């Protein structure tokens, strides 16, 4: 750039061209643009970065796009461009190599012809804007005085409508006072809200008169728009001015810098000031409680005084943004139609009467009282019975948002209560994060696997849940990150667990426990045909016209291929069947296509030699016909697809010799039948117990052998040598199969007694009888738990009779009616009654001589 006459700008006659697709650069304005295409990269690397003179920093900016390929020819270039000064170049390698340029427009130029295209385009140019013409004020006043004065008045009117305290607006006011009037159309057009097409039209307006006439309507349009906004926001004029002042400057070419600014750092500060104003407005308009609002206002004042370079600046700003996003008073309206809720629950889940009844009770009370606190429920049951899915159905029934929090393996109390903001990387807990995600303050929160919470040096999360799940405390739940109270009383908490044994008593006391038992065969059959089979058909792209699974096949899968309380394994079996049928269907379609091709090509192969013709005929004969639709899954198909049955009715085979009895056990996975086996051999009177038994079960075995030894004469029980002392020169071995599974509990006492009585009497225990109950040293049978799950397990195994303690008679009401009708329940209060019911024909007892009555 050489000095010319007066203040003239003289650009080089040849300029390297930068193709910008991000916006239109006008003289007097500043713009950030990205250089990532091959030619633009070469321009930056070979010209801007290697140049040492001021002349090397002058480039021509042309609106348009460059081909991505390096060898592709340039398309038709725009004939008018802007000579620009490269003020700043910043490079980066992520996500791909590129440079960001800060360029300031100098003047217009016209491309005469293109000198070269590689490695970057260079053109012969002619300068169009010359500042010499601005010095002749006499001719200017005669020709453009009226237009320039009109433009200046509109520009001043626009600035006066904005908030002059905003730095960007103050800078524009100074530019209006100090820049020559002839430079104002370009500068103001780059500042106000205009499209790239309108800016391109201003760029093409070479004559000053044409340029003034084109930009005045744009100014008028902007002024009218601001007037309309001010009319609609009269209630808060100061905030309106601030908001209006922000919009025109932030939307310039969709880039962070201001078009008329050369100082990039000052522009970024203006952006931050504008964002702070918006954040403060959000805080004031949010409906947070008074204590939280005071904390936010205090933090906002600190943030304004804080330099951006401080690490605490980002932490405070994130905290304020979280406080604004939390749903302090936003909630959804509950759907209180009980009849529609009952229909929806019945459609989503079969059985589960207790759960449905509790949800409908909540809806009924909610109709009578609007400010009802959300209940805290805990669904306890084996895996696969639908505890998690019923929580989602509850949210759907109530019309609320649903959020699931998986607590399995959580061992840090900060996951529940959050971290204090003094720590690096602090964040709120899962409860507050969940509320932020759903955006309302009355969602349904599912706390999944609450029985699998851990404990570590970072605290006990189960203890942190005490405040969350306490109806008397959760109206003022305080997260460590927020450090202000948040009301959780409207949240409906649903916890799920497999067992109550691992839940701390204090936490269990705060929840309303609802037992979710396993399904019986009839319920599984209904669930399979209502939900599981249609779901698997949809997932595998099959239709009922292609596959049919009759109820007989489903019943066989339930009884011989699965043995569980829930339906997860059953669902997987249906998935395996659908995959096998999908293969058959796909092969049938492929064979149909191939057969059609063979038939269509028959005529074209008339002149083929005989050998090859015979070979093709044999190939076509080998093509089997496609399977007939629908494919019926029967007993033979199940064996081919799922293999041999995994569970057989082995009860009668295992009770074909003395010393074997069937007990009933409860596990977190549901009820199970348990075999107890005993054998005796010559020895020194030792009792051996195997099968990974706990201390309680070992004590039950010692109790059983002690009671039998003390009553051996009454029941005529003898060892191999004929002695009533059962351990005289005799060793007894008790084994509980499934040796890899840990077992414990007192309920196997009656089973051990029956097993040993069978061993020493030589009689077989009835193969259709199972039993459960705790024993005492005096022969009493005490009550145990899990009667319903144990009865369902016996029913699944095909047993007909169950011996239970008499004091458990009330528990029979929880057992489904059809199961009670198919099982014979024997109530026993003593071991005499147990033995009589366990053996065919009873267990004979030698009558004792009548005792003499005391005369004292």
SELOKOL-584149 format. One record per residue (C-alpha): residue in three letters; x, y, z. Coordinates in steps of 0.5 Angstrom, whole numbers, plus 500, padded with zeros to 3 digits. Layout:
BEGIN
AlaXYZ
...
//
This chain:
BEGIN
Unk500500500
Unk504506498
Unk502513499
Unk498517494
Unk495524494
Unk492526500
Unk489521504
Unk488516498
Unk489509499
Unk493505494
Unk492498494
Unk497493489
Unk494492482
Unk495484483
Unk491481490
Unk491474492
Unk484472493
Unk480469499
Unk474466498
Unk469467504
Unk463463504
Unk461466511
Unk459473510
Unk460479506
Unk466484508
Unk464491507
Unk469497507
Unk470500514
Unk468493518
Unk471487521
Unk470480520
Unk472473522
Unk473468517
Unk475461517
Unk480458512
Unk480451511
Unk479449503
Unk486448500
Unk487454496
Unk485458502
Unk490454506
Unk495456501
Unk494463501
Unk495463509
Unk501459509
Unk505462503
Unk503469503
Unk500471510
Unk505467515
Unk511468510
Unk510475508
Unk514481512
Unk512487509
Unk505491510
Unk504490503
Unk503482504
Unk498483509
Unk493486504
Unk488481500
Unk482481496
Unk476478500
Unk471475495
Unk464473497
Unk463465495
Unk465458496
Unk471454493
Unk471447491
Unk473442496
Unk478439492
Unk485441490
Unk485440483
Unk478443481
Unk477449477
Unk474455480
Unk467457479
Unk465464476
Unk468469481
Unk464475484
Unk466481480
Unk466486486
Unk470484492
Unk473488498
Unk481489499
Unk482487506
Unk488488511
Unk489481515
Unk489483522
Unk490477526
Unk491469524
Unk490464529
Unk491456527
Unk488450529
Unk489442528
Unk482440531
Unk477437528
Unk482439522
Unk487444520
Unk484451519
Unk486458520
Unk481463523
Unk483470520
Unk481477523
Unk480482517
Unk478489516
Unk475492510
Unk479497506
Unk476499499
Unk472496494
Unk476493487
Unk473490481
Unk477484478
Unk479485471
Unk482478470
Unk485472473
Unk492471473
Unk493464476
Unk489459480
Unk494455483
Unk496454489
Unk492460491
Unk488465486
Unk491471484
Unk487477480
Unk489483476
Unk484488480
Unk482495479
Unk481500485
Unk474503486
Unk473507492
Unk478513492
Unk478517498
Unk480523494
Unk473524492
Unk471525499
Unk475532500
Unk471536495
Unk466538500
Unk463543495
Unk461538490
Unk459533495
Unk454538498
Unk451539491
Unk450532489
Unk449528496
Unk448533501
Unk441532502
Unk442524502
Unk448524507
Unk444528511
Unk438524511
Unk442518512
Unk446521518
Unk439523522
Unk436516521
Unk443513524
Unk443518530
Unk435516531
Unk437509531
Unk443510536
Unk438514541
Unk433508541
Unk438504544
Unk442503551
Unk448508550
Unk451504557
Unk452498552
Unk459499550
Unk458497543
Unk452502542
Unk457507545
Unk462505540
Unk457506534
Unk455513536
Unk463515536
Unk464512529
Unk458516527
Unk461523529
Unk468521527
Unk467518520
Unk466521514
Unk459521512
Unk461517505
Unk464511509
Unk457511514
Unk453506509
Unk458501509
Unk459501516
Unk452502519
Unk450496514
Unk455491517
Unk452493524
Unk444493523
Unk440486522
Unk441485514
Unk442479510
Unk448477506
Unk444478500
Unk442485502
Unk450486504
Unk452484497
Unk447489494
Unk451494498
Unk458492496
Unk456492488
Unk453499489
Unk459503487
Unk456510486
Unk455513493
Unk448516491
Unk446509489
Unk449506496
Unk446512500
Unk439510497
Unk440503498
Unk442503505
Unk437508507
Unk431503507
Unk435498511
Unk435503516
Unk428505516
Unk426498517
Unk431497523
Unk428503526
Unk420501525
Unk422494528
Unk425497534
Unk419502535
Unk414496535
Unk418492540
Unk418498545
Unk411498544
Unk410491546
Unk415492552
Unk413498555
Unk413495562
Unk420494562
Unk423499558
Unk430499560
Unk431491559
Unk428492552
Unk433497550
Unk438492553
Unk435487549
Unk434491543
Unk442493543
Unk444486544
Unk441483538
Unk443487532
Unk451486534
Unk450478536
Unk447476529
Unk452479525
Unk454474520
Unk453469525
Unk460470528
Unk462473535
Unk466479533
Unk463486531
Unk463488524
Unk465495525
Unk470493530
Unk478492529
Unk479490537
Unk477483538
Unk478483545
Unk474489546
Unk468485542
Unk469479546
Unk468483553
Unk462486550
Unk459479548
Unk460477555
Unk457483558
Unk451482554
Unk450475556
Unk451477563
Unk445482562
Unk441476559
Unk443471565
Unk441477570
Unk434478567
Unk433470567
Unk434470575
Unk429476576
Unk424473572
Unk425466575
Unk420464580
Unk425461585
Unk423462593
Unk426468596
Unk432464600
Unk434462593
Unk433468589
Unk437472595
Unk443467594
Unk443468586
Unk443476586
Unk449475591
Unk453471586
Unk451475580
Unk454481584
Unk460477585
Unk460475578
Unk460482575
Unk466484579
Unk470478578
Unk475478572
Unk474472567
Unk481469568
Unk479467575
Unk477459575
Unk472461580
Unk468465574
Unk466459570
Unk464455577
Unk460461579
Unk457462572
Unk455454571
Unk452455578
Unk447461576
Unk445457570
Unk443451574
Unk439455578
Unk435458573
Unk434452569
Unk431448575
Unk424447575
Unk422451582
Unk415452580
Unk413448574
Unk409442574
Unk405438570
Unk397437571
Unk395430574
Unk390426570
Unk385424575
Unk381419571
Unk381413575
Unk377409570
Unk382411565
Unk388409569
Unk385402571
Unk384401564
Unk391403562
Unk394399568
Unk391393566
Unk393394558
Unk400395560
Unk401389566
Unk397383567
Unk396381575
Unk400385580
Unk393387583
Unk397390589
Unk401395585
Unk395397581
Unk390398587
Unk395402591
Unk396407585
Unk388408584
Unk388409591
Unk393415590
Unk389418585
Unk383417589
Unk386421595
Unk389426590
Unk382428587
Unk380430594
Unk386433596
Unk390438591
Unk396438595
Unk397431597
Unk405429598
Unk408424593
Unk408417596
Unk414413597
Unk413406595
Unk418400595
Unk417394590
Unk420388593
Unk420382589
Unk424377584
Unk428379578
Unk423380571
Unk417381575
Unk416388572
Unk418392578
Unk421397573
Unk416397568
Unk410398572
Unk414405575
Unk414407568
Unk407405567
Unk405409573
Unk408415570
Unk404414564
Unk398413568
Unk399420572
Unk401424566
Unk407425569
Unk415426567
Unk419419568
Unk426419570
Unk430413572
Unk436413577
Unk440406577
Unk443406584
Unk446399583
Unk453399586
Unk453407588
Unk458407594
Unk459415594
Unk454419598
Unk456425593
Unk452421588
Unk446423592
Unk447430595
Unk452433590
Unk459435591
Unk461442595
Unk463447590
Unk469448593
Unk472442590
Unk474442583
Unk469439578
Unk464439583
Unk457437580
Unk450437583
Unk447430585
Unk443425581
Unk436428584
Unk437435582
Unk440433575
Unk434429574
Unk429434576
Unk433439571
Unk433433566
Unk425432566
Unk424440567
Unk418439572
Unk418439580
Unk413433580
Unk416427576
Unk416420578
Unk423418580
Unk424410580
Unk430409584
Unk432402581
Unk436397585
Unk436400592
Unk438394596
Unk445394592
Unk447400595
Unk454400597
Unk459403602
Unk466406602
Unk470412605
Unk466417601
Unk460416605
Unk454412605
Unk449413600
Unk443409603
Unk444414609
Unk444420604
Unk437417602
Unk434418608
Unk433425607
Unk430424600
Unk425419602
Unk423422608
Unk416425607
Unk417430613
Unk424432611
Unk424432603
Unk420439603
Unk427442604
Unk432437601
Unk439441601
Unk444439595
Unk451440597
Unk452444590
Unk446448591
Unk447449598
Unk439452598
Unk433448600
Unk429445594
Unk422442595
Unk421434593
Unk415433597
Unk411433590
Unk416428587
Unk413421587
Unk419416589
Unk418409587
Unk424404589
Unk425397587
Unk429392591
Unk430384590
Unk430383598
Unk429387604
Unk435384608
Unk440388605
Unk436395606
Unk438399612
Unk432399617
Unk432406618
Unk431407610
Unk426401610
Unk422404615
Unk421411611
Unk418407605
Unk412403604
Unk413396602
Unk409393597
Unk411385595
Unk411383588
Unk411376588
Unk413371582
Unk408369577
Unk404363577
Unk404358570
Unk397361568
Unk399368569
Unk406367565
Unk401364559
Unk397370559
Unk403375559
Unk406371554
Unk401372549
Unk399379551
Unk405382551
Unk412378550
Unk410374543
Unk407381540
Unk413384542
Unk418379539
Unk414379533
Unk415386532
Unk423386534
Unk424381529
Unk420383523
Unk415377523
Unk407377523
Unk402373526
Unk401370518
Unk408368518
Unk409364525
Unk404362530
Unk406359537
Unk400355541
Unk398355548
Unk401348549
Unk408350546
Unk408356551
Unk406352557
Unk412347555
Unk417353554
Unk414355561
Unk415348565
Unk421345561
Unk425350559
Unk424356564
Unk424355572
Unk424363574
Unk419367578
Unk419373573
Unk419372565
Unk426375563
Unk428368561
Unk421366558
Unk422372553
Unk429370551
Unk426363549
Unk421367545
Unk426371542
Unk430365540
Unk424362536
Unk423368532
Unk430368530
Unk430361528
Unk423362524
Unk426369521
Unk431364518
Unk426360515
Unk422366512
Unk428369509
Unk431363506
Unk424361503
Unk424368500
Unk431367497
Unk429360494
Unk422363491
Unk427369487
Unk432363485
Unk426359482
Unk423365478
Unk430366476
Unk431359474
Unk424358470
Unk425365466
Unk432363464
Unk430356461
Unk429358454
Unk436361454
Unk439355456
Unk436351450
Unk443350447
Unk447348453
Unk450341453
Unk447335456
Unk452335462
Unk451342464
Unk443341463
Unk443335467
Unk447339473
Unk443345472
Unk436340473
Unk439337479
Unk441344482
Unk434346481
Unk431340484
Unk435341490
Unk432347492
Unk426346497
Unk420349497
Unk419355501
Unk415353508
Unk408354508
Unk405360512
Unk404360518
Unk410356521
Unk407353527
Unk411352533
Unk410345536
Unk413340540
Unk418338535
Unk420345533
Unk421347540
Unk426341541
Unk430343534
Unk430350536
Unk431350544
Unk434343544
Unk432338549
Unk428340555
Unk433344561
Unk428342567
Unk425335567
Unk420333573
Unk425329577
Unk421329583
Unk419322583
Unk426319580
Unk430322586
Unk425320591
Unk426313589
Unk430311596
Unk430312603
Unk433318606
Unk431323601
Unk426329602
Unk423335599
Unk424342602
Unk422349600
Unk427355600
Unk426362599
Unk431366595
Unk431373592
Unk430370585
Unk423367588
Unk421361591
Unk425354590
Unk424347591
Unk430344595
Unk432336596
Unk435334602
Unk439327602
Unk442323607
Unk446317608
Unk449313614
Unk455308614
Unk459305620
Unk463310623
Unk464314630
Unk458317631
Unk460324627
Unk455328623
Unk457331616
Unk454337613
Unk455339606
Unk452344601
Unk455350603
Unk450351609
Unk450357613
Unk450357621
Unk443357622
Unk442351617
Unk447347621
Unk444348627
Unk437346625
Unk441339623
Unk444338630
Unk437340632
Unk434334628
Unk439329630
Unk438330637
Unk430330637
Unk430324633
Unk435320638
Unk431322644
Unk425320640
Unk428314637
Unk424308641
Unk418312640
Unk418311633
Unk422305633
Unk428308629
Unk434304629
Unk441304626
Unk445299622
Unk447295628
Unk439295631
Unk441300637
Unk436305638
Unk442310639
Unk442312632
Unk450315632
Unk452309635
Unk458306631
Unk454310625
Unk456316621
Unk451320618
Unk452325612
Unk447330610
Unk447333603
Unk444339600
Unk444339592
Unk446345588
Unk453345592
Unk455351589
Unk449355592
Unk450358599
Unk444356603
Unk442358610
Unk436359614
Unk431355619
Unk426353615
Unk429347613
Unk428344620
Unk422339618
Unk425337612
Unk432335615
Unk427331620
Unk423327615
Unk429326611
Unk433322617
Unk426319619
Unk426316612
Unk433314613
Unk433310619
Unk426307618
Unk427305611
Unk421308608
Unk420312602
Unk417320603
Unk411321599
Unk414324592
Unk408329591
Unk410332598
Unk414338600
Unk415342607
Unk418348610
Unk418350618
Unk423351623
Unk423346629
Unk425346636
Unk428341641
Unk421339644
Unk418338637
Unk414344636
Unk414347629
Unk415354628
Unk412359623
Unk417361617
Unk417367612
Unk416367604
Unk410362604
Unk407365598
Unk413364594
Unk415357596
Unk408355595
Unk408358587
Unk415354587
Unk412347589
Unk406349584
Unk411350578
Unk415343580
Unk408339580
Unk407338587
Unk401336590
Unk401337598
Unk405342602
Unk406342610
Unk407348613
Unk407351620
Unk400352623
Unk401359625
Unk402361617
Unk395359616
Unk394366615
Unk399367609
Unk395362605
Unk390368603
Unk396371599
Unk396365595
Unk392365588
Unk386362589
Unk387357583
Unk394355586
Unk390354593
Unk385349589
Unk391345586
Unk395344592
Unk393341599
Unk396345605
Unk397341611
Unk398345618
Unk403342623
Unk404344630
Unk409339632
Unk413334628
Unk409328629
Unk404331625
Unk409333620
Unk412325619
Unk404323619
Unk403327613
Unk410326609
Unk409318609
Unk404314606
Unk400311611
Unk402315617
Unk408314621
Unk407309627
Unk408311634
Unk409306639
Unk404308645
Unk407310651
Unk405307658
Unk400311661
Unk403316666
Unk401315674
Unk397321676
Unk401325682
Unk397325688
Unk400331691
//
